[in-house]
Amino acid sequence: MGSPAIALPLPLNLMPLNRPLIPPPPSSPADYFASLLQTCLRADNPFAGKSIHARVVKAGLLHISVYLTNNLINVYAKAGLFTDAHRLFDGMPLKNMFSWNSILSMYAKGGCINRACELFEKMPERDSVSWTSMIVGFNQMDQFEMAVRTFLNMVSVRTVPTQFTFTNIFSSCAALEALDIGRKVHSFVVKLGLGSCVPVANSLLNMYGKCGDADTAKVVFDRMRVRSVSSWNAMISLYAQLGRMDLAHALFEEMTERNMVSWNAIIAGYNQNSLDLEALEFFLWMMKEPSTTPDNFTLTSILSACANLGMLSVGKQIHARIIRTEMPCNGQVGNALISMYSKSGGVEIAQRIVEQTMTSDLNVISFTALLEGYVKLGDLEPARKIFDSMRYRDVVAWTAMIVGYVQNGLNSEAMELFRLMVGKGPKPNNYTLAAVLSVCSSLGSLNHGKELHCKAIRSREGLSVSVSNALITVYAKSGSITGARKVFDQIHQNKETISWTSMILGLAQHGLGEEAMSLFEEMVHIGVKPDHITYVGVISACTHAGLVEEGKRYFELMQSKHLIVPTMSHYACMIDLLARAGLLYEAQEFIKEMPVEPDAIAWGSLLAACKVHKNADVAKIAAEKLLAIDPENSGAYSALANVYSACGRWDEAAKIWKQMKDRGVKKEKGFSWVQIKDKVHVFGVEDSLHPQRDAIYEMAAQIWKEIKKAGFVPDTDSVLHDIDEELKEQLLSRHSEKLAIAFGLISTPEKTTLRIMKNLRVCNDCHSAIKFMSKVVGREIIVRDATRFHHFRDGFCSCKDYW
């Protein structure tokens, strides 16, 4: 007897109406349903599959045919209905290899790699599909080492890999940059005769490319009898990655067929290799091709090129095209637009794009570009709002915001954000620490510097050269030159130029000219090449130590041996060197022979020396030149008036003060500060605002009496006002650095070092008084003024009265 007749209704929505609804006649009802299920897969219609499943159950065919059940499992697996698929699998009385592979592939490719592993271990036997499914699953979960290990196990049990296995294992090797393993797998491919298979050869090209082996990749490419567009694209991308755009260009020209990946590869290659004009040329060529339309990748690369070139007008044209074609301005294109406008002077437009799109999707590169735009404008409030609204803020975003504050001189905000980062953000890296350490350098905050040093050591970032260099600067600028030298000596890697330069600059600031020169000679001797900043350091070291001939020698050596063309900084150092030594007329001659016009710093150095050496004639020339460059420079008026006063030319001094007043130029006020228990206390002359005012003035008066008993004679000539001697002495006793020292004495334990910072050059009277104070109170007092450090100890100063 034949099989009973069974009604086989076909769901009408399985196939388009212009195609036959009924497949070829099946050999059995089970085969017929299986054929319908395959049609469901092609039509991507899992709901029809469920309907057929119901019909199969109703017809009593479930589990009668393994082939039919496998097709049902496959439909559910491809639809992501894992529970339904596994229920069918568990109910099968008989399972074949396809049954196991279907359920295994479902879990492996569906991200359930642990379930896949469990199932894989239970399989009674495995074939190449089973092993390949596991390799694919591991790759999708970025477990590339497990994928390679699985492949090696597969080969060890003599299961022959398929071309699909090889394409996936080469992807694993590429991700791991495991060139040695990739080469061994390549030899296996050759033995199996799959070298001419285009997908395998393309995956080989990709693997060698990611591992940086261009030579072998070229051999593989040349041996391919048949090449797809992907083959050419892979080689172009490889050459672009290696910076060989000439070879990439040559291959691109050879191509008979190109797709968007080809154009994107060549345009992105030029952009990533800083050949942005060439990127634009290829973009214009592409736009003339009728069959090509730029996609997100093209636009991202070309907008980056516009940003690097500062081509705002071209960027605007591309933006207009994006709007005309109704492409969404979010994701990578939106970020590229923001970067382009921010870097090209259109930060306001960039801000509007941010407001119109999702700010939380802003990436770090765009945020950094936007931040740089706001830094140039000096307006960081909008940048902070964007930063606060970002969904994902990695260490680069935090560091960019901190650096933005630092570059704008907002040190308190930088420190506050850093503390927030330590408490709630990602772990700071060496760039973050270096940025925050620069804040400590600006503030001269030794305690904060030490705290960050400890943090760097604990996080092992202290081992990085960039952090070590920043620490050298912090210790040097905070008055601890021994701490700076200790960090310098502990740099175990080869010290780079910036490390030597940082240390030389630190020694120069502390007036240790001989040590700075010795370190410079050691640097040159071991073959480290000094740069222009190194020479600024060693010449300024000679300046602070009065080593005129040595400074001249280094200025000549810089040009003759290291072929460094002097900059304005070097010329200013030389003027300062000569002028401080009293060689004012030689300094004037040096200025006349300079190939460039002196800047405000150069004339300011000459003017400051005129005050020390009481040369009113040269001072007048220097002041006039300085005011011609910077009419609002209050220091020029003050210095010239003070020179006149020092020379007893009171009428001329009064005229200068009147000129200054009439022109609305405000005199820069002198102030000093000292840090006590993480709090900075600032003092002005005759400061009366401090809450401990009475105690401070009492201590200041007491110390004043004691140093006078010890032989100190107030230098009333330092008071450049025509007033009586008693009033002059009272003014001298209340200079800001003296008040800061008095506060330090009442606020710190005996015998501890006091560190005082001052914004202007310390006056003669204070310099002499602090020498006596250091002896009377038995403390080291370190004062950093506008030009250098003074270490006062036992009645002497490290500058040897030359400053």
C-alpha positions in Angstrom: 0.0 0.0 0.0 1.1 3.6 -0.7 1.4 6.3 1.9 -1.8 7.9 3.0 -2.8 11.1 1.2 -1.8 14.2 3.3 -3.0 17.7 2.7 0.0 20.0 2.1 -1.1 23.6 2.2 1.6 26.0 1.2 1.8 29.3 3.2 1.1 32.0 0.6 3.7 34.5 1.9 6.7 32.3 1.5 7.7 33.4 -2.0 7.0 36.4 -4.3 3.9 36.1 -6.5 5.9 36.1 -9.7 7.6 32.9 -8.7 6.1 29.3 -8.6 4.5 28.7 -5.3 4.9 24.9 -5.4 8.4 23.4 -5.5 9.2 20.4 -7.6 7.3 17.2 -6.6 9.0 15.7 -3.5 9.8 12.0 -3.1 7.9 11.9 0.2 5.9 14.2 2.5 8.9 14.6 4.8 11.0 15.8 1.8 8.2 18.1 0.8 8.1 19.8 4.2 11.9 20.0 4.2 11.8 21.7 0.9 9.3 24.2 2.2 11.5 24.9 5.2 14.5 25.6 2.9 12.2 28.1 1.1 11.5 29.7 4.4 15.2 30.2 5.0 15.7 31.8 1.6 12.7 34.0 2.2 14.0 34.9 5.7 10.5 34.0 7.1 10.8 32.2 10.4 7.1 32.6 11.2 6.2 30.5 8.1 8.7 28.0 9.5 6.7 27.7 12.7 3.5 27.2 10.7 5.2 24.4 8.8 6.5 22.9 12.1 2.9 22.8 13.3 1.8 21.0 10.1 4.6 18.5 10.5 3.5 17.7 14.1 -0.1 17.4 13.0 0.9 15.0 10.2 2.8 12.9 12.7 6.1 13.3 10.8 8.2 14.9 13.6 11.3 12.7 14.4 10.3 10.2 11.7 12.8 11.9 9.2 16.2 13.1 10.5 16.5 15.2 7.4 13.2 17.0 8.1 14.1 17.6 11.8 17.5 18.9 10.8 15.8 21.4 8.5 13.5 22.5 11.3 16.5 23.0 13.7 18.3 25.0 11.0 15.3 27.3 10.5 15.0 28.0 14.3 18.8 28.3 14.7 19.1 30.9 11.8 16.2 32.8 13.3 17.9 33.1 16.7 15.2 30.9 18.4 17.8 28.9 20.3 15.4 27.3 22.8 13.1 26.0 20.1 16.0 24.6 18.1 17.6 22.9 21.2 14.2 21.4 22.2 13.9 19.8 18.8 17.5 18.6 19.0 17.0 17.0 22.4 13.8 15.2 21.2 15.5 13.6 18.3 15.7 9.8 18.8 18.4 9.7 16.1 21.0 12.4 15.4 23.4 12.5 12.5 26.5 14.8 12.0 24.3 17.5 10.4 22.1 17.6 13.6 25.1 18.1 15.8 26.7 20.7 13.5 23.5 22.7 13.2 23.1 23.1 16.9 26.8 23.6 17.5 27.0 26.3 14.8 24.0 28.0 16.3 25.7 28.4 19.7 29.2 29.2 18.3 28.1 31.8 15.8 25.4 33.2 18.2 27.8 34.3 20.8 27.1 31.4 23.3 30.7 30.0 23.0 30.6 28.3 26.4 27.5 26.3 25.4 29.1 25.5 22.1 32.2 24.2 24.0 30.0 21.9 26.1 28.2 20.6 23.1 31.5 20.1 21.2 32.8 17.9 24.0 29.7 15.7 23.9 29.8 15.1 20.1 30.3 11.4 19.3 32.3 12.4 16.3 33.5 15.6 14.6 34.1 16.7 11.1 35.7 19.8 9.5 32.4 21.7 9.8 32.4 21.0 13.6 35.9 22.3 14.1 35.4 25.3 11.8 32.2 26.3 13.6 34.3 26.5 16.9 37.0 28.5 15.2 34.4 30.9 13.8 32.8 31.2 17.2 36.1 32.0 19.0 36.9 34.6 16.4 33.6 36.3 16.8 34.2 36.5 20.6 37.8 37.9 19.9 39.2 34.8 21.5 41.8 34.5 18.8 44.3 32.4 20.8 41.5 29.8 21.4 40.7 29.8 17.7 44.4 29.0 16.8 44.5 26.3 19.5 41.3 24.7 18.2 42.8 24.7 14.7 46.0 23.0 15.9 43.9 20.4 17.7 41.9 19.9 14.5 45.0 19.2 12.5 46.4 16.9 15.2 43.4 14.6 14.9 43.9 14.6 11.1 40.7 16.4 10.2 41.3 18.1 6.9 40.5 21.9 7.0 38.3 23.4 4.3 38.9 26.8 2.6 36.4 28.3 5.1 38.6 27.0 7.9 41.6 28.6 6.4 40.0 32.0 5.8 39.0 32.1 9.5 42.3 30.9 11.0 44.2 33.5 8.9 41.9 36.1 10.4 42.9 34.8 13.9 46.6 35.0 13.0 46.1 38.5 11.6 44.3 39.7 14.8 47.2 38.2 16.9 49.9 39.3 14.5 51.0 35.7 14.8 53.2 35.7 11.7 55.1 32.5 12.5 51.8 30.5 12.9 50.4 32.2 9.9 53.4 31.0 7.8 53.0 27.4 9.0 49.3 27.5 8.1 50.3 28.9 4.7 52.5 25.9 4.0 49.6 23.7 4.9 47.4 25.5 2.3 50.1 25.0 -0.3 50.2 21.2 0.5 46.4 20.9 0.1 46.5 22.8 -3.2 44.3 25.6 -2.0 46.7 28.4 -2.8 44.9 29.4 -5.9 41.5 29.6 -4.1 40.7 33.3 -4.2 39.1 33.6 -0.8 42.0 31.8 0.9 44.6 33.9 -1.0 42.8 37.1 0.0 42.8 36.1 3.6 46.5 35.3 3.3 47.1 38.8 1.9 45.2 40.3 4.8 47.2 38.2 7.3 50.6 39.2 5.9 49.4 42.7 5.6 48.3 43.0 9.3 51.6 41.4 10.3 53.6 43.9 8.2 55.2 41.3 5.9 54.7 43.2 2.6 57.3 41.1 0.7 55.5 37.7 1.3 52.1 39.4 0.6 53.4 40.6 -2.7 54.6 37.1 -3.6 51.2 35.7 -2.8 49.5 38.4 -4.8 51.8 37.9 -7.9 51.2 34.1 -7.8 47.4 34.4 -7.9 46.2 33.3 -11.3 42.8 34.9 -10.6 42.5 38.0 -8.5 39.3 39.5 -7.2 38.8 43.2 -6.5 39.4 42.3 -2.8 42.8 41.0 -3.7 43.9 44.4 -5.2 42.2 46.2 -2.3 44.2 44.2 0.3 47.5 45.0 -1.3 46.6 48.7 -1.6 45.6 48.8 2.1 48.9 47.0 3.0 51.1 49.5 1.1 49.1 52.4 2.6 49.6 50.9 6.1 53.4 50.8 5.5 53.5 54.3 4.1 54.3 53.2 0.6 51.7 55.3 -1.2 53.8 55.2 -4.4 53.3 51.4 -4.6 49.6 51.7 -3.6 49.1 54.3 -6.3 50.7 52.1 -8.9 48.5 49.2 -8.0 45.4 51.4 -8.0 46.3 52.5 -11.6 46.6 48.9 -12.7 43.1 47.9 -11.5 40.6 47.2 -14.3 37.7 47.2 -11.9 37.3 49.2 -8.7 34.7 49.4 -6.0 34.2 51.8 -3.2 36.6 49.8 -1.0 39.3 50.5 -3.6 38.6 54.3 -3.5 38.4 54.3 0.3 41.7 52.4 0.6 43.6 54.9 -1.5 42.0 58.0 -0.1 42.3 56.9 3.5 45.9 55.8 2.8 46.9 59.3 1.6 45.1 60.9 4.6 46.6 58.6 7.2 50.1 59.3 5.7 49.6 63.1 6.0 49.4 63.4 2.2 46.1 65.3 2.4 46.3 67.2 -0.9 46.7 63.9 -2.7 43.7 62.5 -0.8 41.6 65.4 -2.1 42.8 64.9 -5.6 41.7 61.2 -5.5 38.4 62.2 -4.0 37.8 64.7 -6.9 38.7 61.9 -9.4 36.3 59.5 -7.7 33.5 62.1 -7.8 33.9 62.2 -11.6 33.2 58.4 -11.9 29.5 57.9 -12.6 29.2 54.6 -10.8 30.7 55.7 -7.5 29.1 57.4 -4.5 31.0 58.4 -1.4 30.1 56.5 1.7 30.7 57.1 5.4 34.3 55.9 5.2 35.1 58.1 2.2 33.6 61.2 3.9 35.3 60.5 7.1 38.7 60.4 5.4 38.2 63.4 3.2 36.9 65.5 6.0 39.9 64.6 8.0 42.1 65.7 5.1 40.2 69.1 5.1 40.8 69.4 8.8 44.5 68.8 8.5 44.8 71.3 5.7 42.6 73.9 7.4 40.4 74.0 4.2 37.2 75.3 5.7 35.6 76.2 2.4 36.2 72.7 0.9 34.9 71.1 4.2 31.8 73.2 3.9 31.2 72.0 0.4 31.4 68.4 1.5 29.0 69.2 4.4 26.6 70.7 1.9 26.7 67.5 -0.2 26.0 65.5 2.9 22.9 67.6 3.6 21.7 67.4 0.0 22.0 63.6 -0.1 20.2 63.5 3.3 23.0 61.5 5.0 22.7 61.6 8.8 25.3 63.8 10.5 25.9 61.4 13.3 28.3 58.6 14.0 31.7 58.7 12.3 30.6 61.3 9.7 29.3 63.7 12.4 32.5 63.3 14.4 34.5 64.0 11.3 32.5 67.1 10.6 33.0 68.3 14.2 36.8 67.7 13.9 37.0 69.5 10.6 35.2 72.6 11.7 37.0 72.7 15.1 40.4 72.5 13.4 39.6 74.9 10.6 38.4 77.8 12.6 34.7 77.0 12.5 34.2 76.0 16.2 30.8 77.7 16.3 29.5 75.5 13.5 31.0 72.5 15.2 29.2 73.4 18.4 25.9 73.6 16.5 26.4 70.1 15.0 27.1 68.8 18.5 23.8 70.4 19.7 21.8 69.0 16.7 23.1 65.5 17.1 23.6 63.2 20.1 26.4 64.8 22.1 26.9 61.5 24.0 28.0 59.9 20.7 30.9 62.3 20.3 34.1 60.4 20.0 37.4 61.2 21.7 39.1 62.5 18.5 36.3 64.9 17.8 36.1 66.0 21.4 39.8 66.7 21.4 39.6 68.7 18.2 36.6 70.7 19.6 38.4 71.3 22.8 41.5 72.6 20.9 39.1 75.0 19.1 37.8 76.3 22.4 41.3 76.6 23.8 42.2 78.8 20.9 39.2 81.0 21.7 40.0 80.9 25.4 36.5 79.6 26.2 36.4 76.2 28.0 32.9 76.3 29.5 31.2 74.8 26.4 33.9 72.2 26.2 33.3 71.1 29.8 29.5 70.9 29.2 30.2 68.6 26.2 32.7 66.6 28.3 30.2 66.1 31.1 27.5 64.9 28.7 29.7 62.3 26.9 28.4 58.8 27.3 31.9 57.2 27.1 34.8 59.2 28.5 38.0 57.2 28.2 41.4 58.3 29.6 42.1 60.3 26.4 39.0 62.4 26.8 39.8 63.1 30.5 43.4 64.0 29.7 42.3 66.2 26.8 40.0 68.2 29.1 42.7 68.5 31.8 45.3 69.6 29.2 42.8 72.2 27.9 42.6 73.7 31.4 46.4 73.6 31.8 46.9 75.4 28.4 44.5 78.1 29.4 46.1 78.6 32.8 43.1 77.2 34.7 45.3 75.2 37.1 42.7 74.9 39.8 40.1 73.5 37.4 42.7 71.1 36.1 43.5 69.8 39.5 39.8 69.5 40.5 39.1 67.5 37.3 42.1 65.2 38.0 40.8 64.5 41.5 37.4 63.6 40.0 39.2 61.3 37.5 41.0 59.5 40.2 37.8 59.0 42.2 35.3 58.2 39.4 37.1 58.0 36.1 39.5 55.8 34.3 43.0 55.1 35.6 45.3 58.1 34.6 48.0 57.3 32.1 51.5 58.9 31.7 50.1 61.7 29.6 47.5 62.6 32.3 50.2 62.6 35.0 52.5 64.7 32.9 49.8 67.3 32.3 48.9 67.5 36.0 52.6 67.6 37.0 52.9 70.7 34.8 50.2 72.3 37.0 52.4 71.5 40.1 55.3 73.1 38.3 53.4 76.3 37.6 52.3 76.5 41.3 55.6 75.4 42.6 53.7 72.9 44.7 56.2 70.3 46.0 53.7 68.4 48.1 51.3 67.8 45.2 54.3 66.9 43.1 55.4 64.3 45.6 51.9 62.9 45.9 51.7 62.5 42.1 55.2 60.9 42.1 54.0 58.3 44.6 50.9 57.7 42.5 53.0 57.3 39.4 55.3 54.7 41.1 52.3 52.7 42.4 50.7 52.7 38.9 54.1 52.0 37.3 53.6 55.1 35.1 56.6 56.6 37.0 58.7 54.3 34.8 57.7 56.3 31.7 60.2 58.8 30.4 57.5 61.5 29.9 56.4 61.3 33.6 60.1 61.3 34.7 60.8 64.4 32.6 57.7 66.1 34.1 58.8 65.1 37.6 62.3 66.6 37.0 60.6 69.9 36.1 58.2 69.8 39.1 61.0 69.2 41.6 63.2 71.8 40.0 60.5 74.5 39.9 59.4 73.6 43.5 62.8 74.3 44.9 64.1 70.7 45.3 66.9 70.4 42.8 68.2 67.4 44.7 64.8 65.7 44.1 65.0 66.6 40.4 68.5 65.1 40.2 67.4 61.9 41.9 64.6 61.4 39.4 67.0 62.1 36.6 69.5 59.6 37.8 66.7 56.9 38.2 65.7 57.0 34.5 66.9 53.5 33.6 66.1 53.7 29.9 68.4 55.7 27.6 67.9 59.2 28.6 66.5 61.3 25.7 67.3 64.9 24.9 64.4 66.2 26.8 65.5 64.5 30.0 68.9 66.0 29.8 67.5 69.4 28.8 65.0 69.4 31.7 67.8 68.7 34.2 70.1 71.4 32.7 67.2 73.9 32.8 66.6 73.0 36.4 70.2 73.5 37.4 70.2 76.8 35.5 67.2 78.0 37.5 69.0 77.2 40.7 72.1 79.1 39.6 74.2 76.0 39.5 76.1 77.0 36.4 79.1 74.7 36.8 76.9 71.6 37.3 74.7 72.5 34.4 77.8 72.9 32.1 79.2 69.6 33.4 76.0 67.8 32.7 75.8 69.3 29.2 79.4 68.1 28.4 78.5 64.6 29.7 75.4 64.6 27.5 77.4 65.5 24.4 80.2 63.1 25.3 77.9 60.1 25.3 76.3 61.0 22.0 73.0 62.6 22.9 72.4 65.5 20.6 71.4 68.8 22.3 68.5 70.8 20.7 67.8 74.5 20.7 66.2 74.3 24.1 69.2 72.5 25.6 71.3 75.5 24.5 68.9 77.9 26.0 69.4 76.0 29.3 73.1 75.9 29.3 73.5 79.6 28.2 71.0 80.7 30.8 73.0 78.7 33.4 76.1 80.7 32.4 74.0 83.9 32.8 72.9 83.1 36.3 76.4 82.2 37.4 78.1 85.1 35.6 80.1 82.8 33.3 80.3 85.2 30.4 83.1 83.6 28.3 81.6 80.2 28.8 78.2 81.4 27.6 79.8 83.0 24.5 81.5 79.7 23.7 78.3 77.7 23.9 76.5 80.2 21.7 79.3 79.7 19.0 79.3 75.9 19.6 75.6 75.7 19.0 76.0 77.1 15.5 79.3 75.6 14.4 79.0 72.0 15.8 75.3 71.3 16.0 74.2 73.6 13.2 71.4 75.1 15.2 70.3 78.5 13.9 69.8 80.9 16.9 66.3 81.8 17.8 65.1 84.9 19.6 65.4 82.9 22.8 69.1 82.4 22.3 69.7 86.0 21.5 67.7 87.1 24.6 69.9 84.8 26.7 73.0 86.3 25.3 71.8 89.9 25.9 70.9 88.9 29.5 74.3 87.2 29.9 76.2 90.4 28.9 73.9 92.9 30.6 73.8 91.1 34.0 77.6 91.2 34.0 77.5 94.9 33.5 78.6 94.8 29.8 75.7 97.0 28.8 77.4 98.6 25.8 78.6 95.2 24.5 75.0 94.0 24.9 73.9 97.0 22.8 76.4 96.1 20.1 75.2 92.5 20.1 71.7 93.8 19.6 72.8 95.9 16.6 74.5 92.9 15.0 71.5 90.6 15.4 69.9 89.4 12.1 66.4 89.7 13.7 64.6 92.4 15.6 64.9 92.1 19.4 61.6 91.2 21.1 60.2 92.4 24.4 62.1 89.8 26.4 65.4 90.9 25.0 64.8 94.6 25.7 63.4 93.7 29.1 66.6 91.9 30.0 68.7 94.9 29.1 66.4 97.2 31.0 66.5 95.1 34.1 70.3 95.1 34.1 70.3 98.8 33.7 68.4 99.1 37.0 71.1 96.9 38.8 73.9 98.8 37.3 72.2 102.2 37.5 72.6 103.2 33.8 69.8 105.6 33.0 70.9 106.4 29.5 70.8 102.8 28.2 67.7 102.2 30.3 65.9 105.0 28.4 66.8 103.4 25.1 65.7 99.9 26.2 62.5 101.2 27.7 61.5 103.1 24.6 62.2 100.1 22.4 60.2 97.8 24.7 57.2 100.2 24.8 57.2 100.4 21.1 56.7 96.7 21.0 54.4 96.5 24.0 52.8 99.9 24.9 50.9 98.3 27.8 54.0 96.8 29.5 53.9 98.3 33.0 57.3 96.7 33.8 59.0 99.0 31.3 57.6 102.2 33.0 58.4 100.8 36.4 61.9 99.8 35.6 62.8 103.1 33.9 61.3 105.1 36.7 63.2 103.0 39.3 66.5 103.5 37.4 65.9 107.3 37.5 65.1 107.0 41.2 68.2 104.9 41.9 70.2 107.6 40.2 68.6 110.3 42.2 66.8 111.8 39.2 63.5 112.1 41.0 61.9 114.6 38.6 62.4 112.3 35.6 61.1 109.4 37.6 58.0 111.4 38.5 57.4 112.2 34.8 57.5 108.4 33.9 55.0 107.6 36.7 52.8 110.4 35.4 53.0 109.1 31.8 52.1 105.7 33.1 49.1 107.0 34.9 47.9 109.2 32.0 48.1 106.3 29.6 46.0 104.1 31.9 48.8 101.5 32.4 48.5 99.8 35.7 51.6 98.8 37.6 52.0 95.0 38.1 51.8 94.4 41.8 54.3 92.3 43.6 53.1 89.3 45.6 54.5 86.2 47.3 52.9 83.0 48.2 53.6 80.0 50.4 51.9 76.6 50.6 51.0 75.3 54.0 49.1 72.0 54.4 47.9 71.9 50.8 46.6 75.5 51.0 48.3 78.4 49.2 48.5 81.7 51.1 49.2 84.8 49.0 50.6 88.0 50.4 51.0 91.5 48.9 53.0 94.5 50.3 51.6 95.5 53.7 49.0 92.8 53.3 46.1 93.3 55.8 43.6 90.7 54.5 45.0 87.5 56.0 43.0 86.1 58.9 46.2 85.7 60.9 47.3 89.3 60.2 48.2 90.2 63.7 50.3 87.1 64.4 52.1 87.6 61.0 52.9 91.2 61.7 54.1 90.4 65.2 56.4 87.7 63.9 57.6 90.0 61.0 58.4 92.8 63.5 60.2 90.3 65.8 62.4 88.9 63.1 63.1 92.4 61.8 64.5 93.4 65.2 66.5 90.2 65.5 68.2 90.5 62.1 69.1 94.1 62.8 70.7 93.0 66.1 72.6 90.4 64.1 74.1 93.2 61.9 71.5 93.6 59.1 71.3 97.2 57.7 68.1 98.0 55.8 68.8 99.0 52.2 66.7 102.1 52.1 68.0 102.8 48.6 65.8 100.0 47.5 62.8 102.2 48.3 62.6 104.3 45.1 60.4 107.0 46.6 61.4 110.4 47.9 60.2 109.8 51.5 62.0 109.9 54.9 64.2 107.0 56.1 61.8 105.8 58.9 58.9 105.4 56.5 61.2 103.7 54.0 62.3 101.1 56.6 58.7 100.4 57.6 57.8 99.8 53.9 60.8 97.5 53.6 59.9 95.4 56.6 56.5 94.6 55.1 57.5 93.4 51.6 55.4 90.5 50.5 58.2 87.9 50.8 59.0 88.9 54.3 55.3 88.5 55.3 55.2 85.1 53.6 58.3 84.1 55.6 56.8 85.3 58.8 53.6 83.3 58.2 55.7 80.3 57.3 57.6 80.6 60.6 54.4 80.6 62.7 52.8 77.8 60.7 55.5 75.1 60.3 57.7 73.1 62.7 61.2 74.5 63.6 64.2 73.6 61.5 61.9 72.7 58.4 62.6 74.3 55.0 60.4 77.2 53.9 59.6 77.6 50.2 58.4 81.0 49.1 57.4 82.0 45.6 57.4 85.5 44.2 56.1 86.9 40.9 58.7 89.6 40.6 62.5 89.9 41.0 63.5 89.9 44.7 64.7 93.3 45.8 68.2 94.0 47.3 66.8 94.6 50.8 64.8 91.4 50.9 67.7 89.4 49.5 70.0 90.7 52.2 67.4 90.4 55.0 66.5 86.8 54.1 70.2 85.8 54.3 70.2 87.1 57.9 66.8 85.4 58.6 68.1 82.0 57.6 70.9 82.3 60.1 68.8 83.8 62.9 66.0 81.2 62.7 68.2 78.3 61.7 66.3 77.3 58.6 66.8 76.9 54.9 64.7 79.4 53.1 64.2 78.8 49.4 62.8 81.7 47.4 61.8 81.5 43.7 61.5 84.9 42.1 60.7 85.8 38.5 64.1 84.7 37.2 65.6 82.0 39.4 65.9 80.2 42.8 67.7 81.5 45.8 68.7 79.0 48.5 69.3 80.9 51.8 71.2 78.9 54.4 73.3 80.0 57.4 73.5 83.6 56.2 74.5 82.9 52.6 72.6 82.6 49.3 73.3 80.1 46.6 73.4 82.9 44.0 76.5 84.4 45.7 74.8 87.8 45.4 74.8 87.6 41.6 71.2 87.7 40.3 
